[in-house]
Amino acid sequence: MIDVRPANLRDASWITANMQRLDREEIFCQLNDGVTTAQLAEWLILGGDGFIAYLRDEPVMLFGTTPIAASCMSVWAMGTRQTPRVIPAVSRYLIETHIPWRLEQGFNSMEARSLVTHGAAHRWMESMGGVRHGPAFVFGKGGEHFILYRWTVAGYRAIRQSRWAPSVPQEYKS
């Protein structure tokens, strides 16, 4: 059984300490040296809205959104090796619950930056309606290149034509 709950520091810290390799590479090349996985977990869940996907009560994936401007939020995610098993449930939670709530708050776009080598993340974001915005650019402290993905309200409405269509609330369909 998979379920999504608000993030707590204990389980968020466990996930950040046990991240899959590509998530670790993507995240830590953006942080100052010396930042611990526990500090990362605390920063993520206190800076915005964080959630944890559990598989049979075991924490698997930490994800959420953090405002970066009055109308735009950053969407982020990381997980353990079991992440592929919870992706459908996390996707449904974002589409059915979290994104509509953020739209009601006045947000009209969201962004995610991803390491160019993190193909699984790119495929997931594209399946969720994320649009690659521009060419890869240097974003990591060691010169690592990232890709920017963006979502808009119009893009969210377009999800109705995707495999996630049954999950999109009626009030966001045009």
C-alpha positions in Angstrom: 0.0 0.0 0.0 1.2 3.5 -0.9 0.1 6.6 0.9 1.2 10.2 1.0 1.4 12.2 4.2 2.8 15.6 5.3 6.6 15.4 5.7 8.1 15.0 9.1 11.8 15.5 9.9 12.5 12.0 11.0 11.4 10.3 7.7 12.5 13.2 5.5 16.0 12.8 7.1 16.0 9.1 6.4 15.1 9.7 2.7 17.8 12.3 2.2 20.3 10.0 3.9 19.3 7.2 1.6 18.8 9.0 -1.7 19.4 7.2 -5.0 22.7 8.2 -6.6 21.3 10.6 -9.3 19.2 12.5 -6.8 22.2 12.9 -4.6 24.4 14.2 -7.4 21.7 16.6 -8.6 21.0 18.1 -5.2 24.5 18.3 -3.6 26.1 20.0 -6.6 23.8 22.9 -5.8 24.6 23.1 -2.1 27.5 24.5 -0.1 30.1 22.0 1.0 29.4 20.7 4.4 25.6 20.7 4.2 24.3 17.4 5.8 21.4 15.3 4.6 19.6 16.2 7.9 20.0 19.9 7.2 18.7 19.4 3.7 15.6 17.6 5.0 14.9 20.3 7.5 15.4 23.1 5.0 13.0 21.4 2.5 10.2 20.7 4.9 10.4 24.1 6.6 10.8 26.2 3.4 7.6 25.1 1.8 5.1 22.3 1.6 6.7 18.8 1.9 5.2 15.4 1.6 6.4 11.8 1.9 5.3 8.9 -0.1 5.3 5.7 2.0 5.3 2.1 0.6 4.0 -0.2 3.3 4.7 2.4 5.9 8.4 2.8 4.8 9.4 6.3 3.7 10.4 6.2 0.0 10.1 9.7 -1.6 10.2 13.3 -0.3 8.6 15.9 -2.5 6.9 19.3 -2.4 6.8 22.9 -3.5 8.4 26.0 -2.3 7.4 29.6 -3.3 10.1 31.4 -5.3 7.9 34.4 -6.2 4.4 35.6 -5.6 3.1 33.7 -8.5 5.7 30.9 -9.1 6.8 27.9 -7.0 9.6 25.5 -7.2 8.6 21.8 -7.3 11.1 19.3 -6.0 11.5 15.6 -5.3 14.0 13.0 -4.3 13.8 9.4 -3.2 15.3 6.1 -2.5 15.7 3.2 -4.9 12.1 2.3 -4.3 10.9 5.6 -5.9 9.6 4.1 -9.2 7.1 2.2 -7.2 5.5 5.3 -5.7 5.6 7.7 -8.7 2.0 7.0 -9.9 0.7 7.8 -6.4 2.8 10.9 -6.1 1.7 12.1 -9.5 -1.9 11.6 -8.6 -1.4 13.5 -5.3 0.2 16.4 -7.1 -2.5 16.6 -9.8 -5.6 15.9 -7.7 -4.6 17.6 -4.4 -1.5 19.8 -4.2 -1.4 21.7 -7.5 -5.2 22.7 -7.3 -4.6 24.0 -3.8 -1.6 26.0 -5.0 -3.6 27.4 -7.9 -6.3 28.5 -5.5 -3.6 30.4 -3.6 -2.7 32.4 -6.7 0.3 30.6 -8.1 0.3 30.4 -11.9 3.5 28.6 -12.7 6.1 26.2 -11.2 9.6 25.3 -12.1 12.1 22.5 -11.6 15.7 22.3 -12.4 17.2 18.9 -13.2 20.8 17.7 -13.8 21.2 16.9 -17.5 22.1 13.3 -16.8 19.0 12.6 -14.7 16.9 11.1 -17.5 14.4 9.4 -15.2 13.5 12.7 -13.6 13.1 14.3 -17.1 10.8 11.5 -18.3 8.6 11.9 -15.2 8.4 15.7 -15.4 7.5 15.5 -19.1 4.8 12.8 -18.4 3.4 15.3 -15.9 3.2 18.1 -18.5 6.5 19.8 -17.7 8.0 21.7 -20.7 11.7 22.0 -21.2 12.5 25.7 -21.2 15.6 26.6 -23.1 19.0 24.9 -23.5 21.0 23.3 -20.7 22.8 25.9 -18.5 25.5 25.8 -15.8 23.7 25.7 -12.4 25.9 23.4 -10.3 28.9 24.7 -8.2 31.2 22.4 -10.2 30.0 23.6 -13.6 27.2 20.9 -13.8 24.6 21.6 -16.4 20.9 21.6 -15.7 17.7 21.7 -17.6 14.8 23.9 -16.6 11.2 22.5 -16.7 8.2 24.8 -16.4 4.5 24.3 -15.8 1.7 26.9 -16.3 -2.0 26.8 -15.6 -2.6 26.3 -19.4 -0.2 23.4 -19.2 -2.0 21.9 -16.2 -5.2 22.1 -18.2 -3.5 20.3 -21.1 -2.8 17.3 -18.8 -6.5 16.3 -19.4 -5.2 14.9 -22.7 -2.5 12.9 -21.0 -2.6 9.6 -19.2 -3.3 11.6 -16.0 -6.6 13.0 -17.4 -8.9 11.2 -15.0 -7.0 12.9 -12.1 -7.4 16.5 -13.2 -10.2 18.2 -11.2 -13.0 19.5 -13.4 -12.7 23.1 -12.3 -9.2 23.2 -14.0 -10.4 21.8 -17.3 -11.3 24.4 -19.9 
